[in-house]
Amino acid sequence: MVARFIFCGGGTGGHLFPGIAIATAIRKKAPDSAILFVGTHRGLEEAVLPAYGFDFRPVKSAGFKNLGLMKKLKALAILPLGILEGLGMMRTFKPNVVIGLGSYSALPVMLAGILKRVKRVIQEQNSIPGLTNRLLAPFAHRIFVSFESTLARFPRGKTLFTGNPVREGLCAGRKETVPNETFHLLLLGGSLGAHFINTLAAATLPDLLNRYPGLRVVLQTGTRDLEAARKVFEPFGDRVSIEAFINDMNGVYRWADFVVARAGATTLAELAVCGLPALLIPFPHAANDHQMENARAFAYRGAALLAPQGDMTAEVFVRELANLIESPENLKDMSRRMKTLGHPEAAETIASHLLSLAAEEGVS
């Protein structure tokens, strides 16, 4: 029997890349498996998935949370159209299992899976589940969570703590070293960039680059701030690399000594597997403030520094980085603690469960 899987959801790398990691693990274990990703034209899916060799189909969907009444009504009006498209995919693709990765684009396809009595699975990346996964949880056959604390937020018996999947071989062979003459700083804003981090970098890093000749920087800006950042850092030549989106994350993770980032669950999972210490500045407007909760779990274990955006000033940022550049031995302990939070086996574990589910007869 050829196992058939639909992965639905996405929009951002935080939702999409765990799905890609799981799908890649399925393909490795069962090369004949058929895999389809479903999302929206507005997300990263169409641009990213072809590089991994996965098929993609869009579905009509719109978000509900934090919107005005008229936009909520519009989203509700679109939902039946998305469900009809999802039912069409169930009929033509004939999946054994549908996997919801979170975000509003997962909802119509997962609802279609319920109506067609296809096995349903949820993969929750964050410590606080999003609205879509909370709504779908009672109808799921399995739920995989990335934080131990999230177990209590889902039904017992079908919820498993696996950690958040990351791509295979990420940071393989990366050595824990204390930076000496050079200090490699990586600033990430998530797949779409972070305007606050970009602004903070522009206001502070020129001074630090002048003060510390060994400082090297990679800044991922997103498209909005790309040209402005390039103008700011042009005088520093190849000491600073500015990218809208980084395709070779493995390369920059192996290069970096320290990371400044938001606290998206996928970024944290990758930093943990790589053993990369970080300064975390959670996005304050994330749903249910889940990034703050994500970051606290890492800061509590001494793996990262936590700085709420409202408390992060240019002076604080410069002080924290200067302390690390001048006392890099502190990074080694943070790196070891970060490594203990990684789950490099998560994708394979989930893939094994999905293949077992696909092989079972009947659904409930």
Secondary structure as GFF3:
##gff-version 3
##sequence-region A 1 364
A	DSSP	beta_strand	4	8	.	.	.	ID=ss1
A	DSSP	alpha_helix	13	29	.	.	.	ID=ss2
A	DSSP	beta_strand	34	39	.	.	.	ID=ss3
A	DSSP	alpha_helix	45	52	.	.	.	ID=ss4
A	DSSP	beta_strand	55	58	.	.	.	ID=ss5
A	DSSP	alpha_helix	69	93	.	.	.	ID=ss6
A	DSSP	beta_strand	97	100	.	.	.	ID=ss7
A	DSSP	three_ten_helix	104	106	.	.	.	ID=ss8
A	DSSP	alpha_helix	107	115	.	.	.	ID=ss9
A	DSSP	beta_strand	119	124	.	.	.	ID=ss10
A	DSSP	alpha_helix	131	136	.	.	.	ID=ss11
A	DSSP	three_ten_helix	137	139	.	.	.	ID=ss12
A	DSSP	beta_strand	142	145	.	.	.	ID=ss13
A	DSSP	three_ten_helix	148	153	.	.	.	ID=ss14
A	DSSP	beta_strand	159	161	.	.	.	ID=ss15
A	DSSP	beta_strand	183	187	.	.	.	ID=ss16
A	DSSP	alpha_helix	195	211	.	.	.	ID=ss17
A	DSSP	beta_strand	215	220	.	.	.	ID=ss18
A	DSSP	alpha_helix	226	233	.	.	.	ID=ss19
A	DSSP	three_ten_helix	234	239	.	.	.	ID=ss20
A	DSSP	beta_strand	240	243	.	.	.	ID=ss21
A	DSSP	alpha_helix	249	255	.	.	.	ID=ss22
A	DSSP	beta_strand	258	261	.	.	.	ID=ss23
A	DSSP	alpha_helix	265	274	.	.	.	ID=ss24
A	DSSP	beta_strand	278	280	.	.	.	ID=ss25
A	DSSP	three_ten_helix	287	289	.	.	.	ID=ss26
A	DSSP	alpha_helix	290	300	.	.	.	ID=ss27
A	DSSP	beta_strand	304	306	.	.	.	ID=ss28
A	DSSP	three_ten_helix	309	311	.	.	.	ID=ss29
A	DSSP	alpha_helix	314	326	.	.	.	ID=ss30
A	DSSP	alpha_helix	329	339	.	.	.	ID=ss31
A	DSSP	alpha_helix	346	359	.	.	.	ID=ss32
###
